[in-house]
């Protein structure tokens, strides 16, 4: 349609297509993703699709980057991975146990001012999973921004099992569904 970004960015579109064709990892990930979508759309849960995707890309060792607040869910997912024949390794966000003030966070910006508060350390989470030589990393409930840092430093491809939303019980899209209900 008129005004579509495809028309505006025709050269970049062609460059992006070339990246699918010429880069073997991109091609493998894209084909596996398309197969999961095509064969299981509306039939499998995100957990099931993640297992199928991991299998299709030949992943053996799956890294789990989790929020400390969702450690129970991470343990459950690790158990599911192991039962499916994968090796699972994890790193929780508070790994390293360094106070937030170390990186310049003011006490007033802590969740609980006046107290020791370990910072989330997504860079260390990524470095631990890199050291473990994971084939695929799965993010589970990392905070906004922490997820960006984890993705930036992860050497393995990253997928998201769920995003954190403390208000909606980790259903981050819910407020978007509700925008027209109260107007």
C-alpha positions in Angstrom: 0.0 0.0 0.0 1.0 3.6 -0.5 3.4 4.8 2.2 4.4 1.3 3.1 8.0 1.1 4.5 8.8 -1.6 2.0 8.6 1.1 -0.7 10.5 3.7 1.3 13.3 1.3 2.3 13.6 -0.9 -0.8 17.4 -1.0 -0.7 17.4 -2.1 3.0 14.7 -4.7 2.2 17.0 -6.3 -0.4 19.9 -6.1 2.1 17.8 -7.8 4.8 16.8 -10.6 2.4 20.4 -11.2 1.5 21.2 -11.6 5.2 18.7 -14.5 5.3 20.3 -16.1 2.2 24.0 -15.6 2.8 24.3 -16.1 6.6 23.8 -19.8 7.5 22.8 -19.1 11.1 20.2 -16.5 10.0 18.9 -19.0 7.5 18.7 -21.8 10.0 16.9 -19.7 12.6 14.5 -18.2 10.0 13.6 -21.6 8.6 13.1 -23.1 12.0 11.0 -20.1 13.1 8.8 -20.3 10.0 8.3 -24.1 10.4 7.3 -23.7 14.0 4.9 -20.9 13.0 3.5 -22.8 10.0 3.1 -26.1 11.7 2.0 -25.2 15.2 0.2 -21.8 14.9 -2.5 -21.8 17.5 -1.8 -25.4 18.4 1.1 -25.3 20.8 2.0 -23.2 23.8 5.0 -20.9 23.8 6.8 -23.4 26.0 6.1 -26.2 23.4 7.1 -24.0 20.5 10.4 -23.1 22.2 11.3 -26.8 22.6 10.4 -27.5 19.0 12.4 -24.4 17.8 15.4 -25.5 19.9 15.3 -29.0 18.4 15.0 -27.7 14.8 18.1 -25.5 15.2 20.0 -28.3 16.7 20.4 -26.8 20.2 21.6 -29.2 22.9 22.4 -26.8 25.7 19.7 -24.2 26.6 20.5 -21.2 28.8 17.9 -19.7 31.0 18.2 -16.0 32.0 15.6 -15.5 34.7 14.5 -12.8 37.1 15.0 -13.9 40.7 11.3 -13.3 41.1 10.5 -16.0 38.6 13.0 -18.6 39.7 10.2 -21.1 40.4 9.0 -20.8 36.8 12.6 -21.1 35.6 13.1 -24.3 37.6 9.9 -25.8 36.1 11.1 -24.8 32.6 14.5 -26.4 33.2 12.9 -29.6 34.3 10.8 -29.6 31.1 13.9 -29.0 29.0 15.7 -31.9 30.7 12.8 -34.2 30.3 12.8 -33.3 26.6 16.5 -34.3 26.3 18.1 -30.9 26.5 20.8 -29.8 28.9 19.6 -26.7 30.9 21.8 -24.1 32.6 20.6 -20.9 34.3 21.6 -17.6 35.7 19.3 -15.5 37.9 19.4 -11.7 37.6 20.9 -11.0 41.0 24.0 -13.1 40.2 27.1 -11.4 41.5 25.4 -9.8 44.5 26.6 -6.2 44.0 24.7 -3.3 45.5 23.0 -1.0 43.0 24.9 2.0 44.3 28.1 0.5 42.8 26.9 1.6 39.3 25.6 5.0 40.5 22.1 4.3 41.5 20.9 6.8 44.1 19.4 5.4 47.2 16.1 7.2 46.5 15.9 5.2 43.2 16.0 1.8 45.0 12.9 -0.3 45.4 13.6 -0.2 49.2 15.6 3.0 49.9 17.9 2.8 52.9 18.6 -0.9 52.4 21.2 -3.0 50.7 19.7 -3.9 47.3 21.6 -6.1 44.9 21.4 -5.0 41.3 20.2 -7.1 38.4 23.2 -8.1 36.4 22.1 -9.1 32.9 25.6 -8.7 31.5 26.9 -11.3 34.0 24.0 -13.5 33.2 25.0 -13.4 29.5 28.6 -13.9 30.3 27.9 -17.0 32.4 25.7 -18.5 29.7 28.4 -17.6 27.1 31.0 -19.4 29.3 28.6 -22.4 29.4 28.6 -22.4 25.6 24.8 -22.5 25.3 23.2 -23.0 21.9 20.1 -21.0 22.6 19.2 -18.7 25.5 15.7 -18.2 26.8 14.8 -15.0 28.7 12.2 -15.4 31.5 10.9 -12.3 33.0 13.9 -10.0 32.8 13.1 -6.3 33.6 12.7 -3.7 30.9 16.2 -2.6 29.9 17.9 -5.6 31.6 16.5 -7.7 28.7 18.3 -5.3 26.3 21.6 -5.7 28.0 21.2 -9.5 28.1 20.5 -9.6 24.4 23.4 -7.3 23.7 25.9 -9.5 25.4 24.5 -13.0 24.7 26.6 -14.9 22.1 23.9 -17.5 21.5 20.6 -16.6 19.9 18.0 -15.4 22.3 14.2 -16.0 22.5 11.7 -14.8 25.1 9.5 -17.2 27.0 7.7 -14.4 28.9 8.2 -10.7 29.8 7.9 -9.3 33.2 4.8 -7.2 34.1 4.3 -7.0 37.9 1.0 -5.3 37.5 -0.7 -7.7 35.0 0.8 -11.0 36.2 3.3 -11.1 33.3 0.6 -10.5 30.7 2.3 -7.4 29.3 0.0 -7.0 26.4 -3.2 -6.8 28.5 -3.2 -3.0 28.8 -3.2 -2.7 25.0 -6.3 -4.9 24.9 -8.0 -2.7 27.4 -7.3 0.7 25.7 -10.6 0.9 24.0 -12.7 -0.6 26.8 -12.7 2.5 29.0 -12.6 5.3 26.4 
